[in-house]
């Protein structure tokens, strides 16, 4: 679907998209880039914060599941803790939006 929308953007809308807003499906982004519709105009990829947070929580739960022999990890990555970490991660990103890495490191 993304390839279809991007491929008809010039003829139907008379515009070039330069930012791909994704949900973590890297195949779609790569396919759009491979089309090279705008003669080497770079396409940036932005991720939806809700999807990034969801993937973080899923990854934390997967780590917990795959490390059943480690009581410390089992305790630290309990379901409420994974939700708490992913929620705080999203909040931090929103609060730091627009700041340079140098400013954040200070």
N, C-alpha and C positions, 0 to 999 in steps of 0.2 A: 504494500500500500504506500509506503514512504517513497519508493522509487517512482511510482505513478504520479504522486502529488508533485514531487520535485521535478520530474521530467516534463510536466506540462506547465510549470510555473511561468516560463517566459511567454509562451504562446497564449495562455489563458489569462494570466494576471499581469504580464509585462513587468515582472520583477524577478530578482535573483534572491533566493534564500541563502543566508550566510551562516546561520546558526541552526544546528540540529538539536532539538530538545528530545532527549531519549529517556527510556525507562530501563536502561541496562541491556537492551538487545543490541549488542555490538554488531551483529550481522547487518541490520538495517543501516546503521551509520556507515559501515564499510561499503555496502552496496551503493549508497548514495555517493560516497567519495569516488568509487570506481567509475561511476557514470561520467565524471568530469564534465558536467553540463555547462559550466560557466567558464570554460577555457582557463583552467588552473587557478581560479579564484578559490582560496582556501575556505573550507567549511569547518566551523568550530562545533565542538560537541558540548552540550550542557546536559547535566543530569538532573532529573526531577528529585528534589530533596526527599520527598516521601518515599520514593523507590530506593534511594541510597540508604536511608534509615532502615527500611524494611530488609534490604540485603544484609546490612550490618547485623541486625538482630538474628536473621536466619543463619549467618555465619557463626555468630557466637553460640547459638543453639547446636549447630553442627559440631563445633569444637567440643562442647560439653558432651554431646552424644558419643563422640569418638574417643573420649578420654575417660571412660567409666572407671578405670582403675585409680584415678587420682581424686581423692576425696576433696582436696583443696579446690581444684577446678570445678568439681561438681557443686561445691558450696558457693563459690564465687560467681558462677554463671547460671544460677537458678533462674527460672523464667522471669520473675519480677526484676532481677538484676539486669538481664539482657535487655528488657524493655527500658529500664532506667538508663542504661548506657546509651542505647540508640536514641532515646529521647533527648538526652543531654548533648549528644553529638549534633543532632539537628539544631538544637537551640544555640549551640556555640557557633555553628556555621552561619546562622541567621544574624547573630550578634556581630560577627566579624566580617560580614559581607562588605566588600569594597575596600577593605584594608589590605595593605601590602604585607608580604611575608615578613619584611624587616620590621614593620610596625608591630606586628603580632608577636614577634620574638622578643621585643623589648620588655 
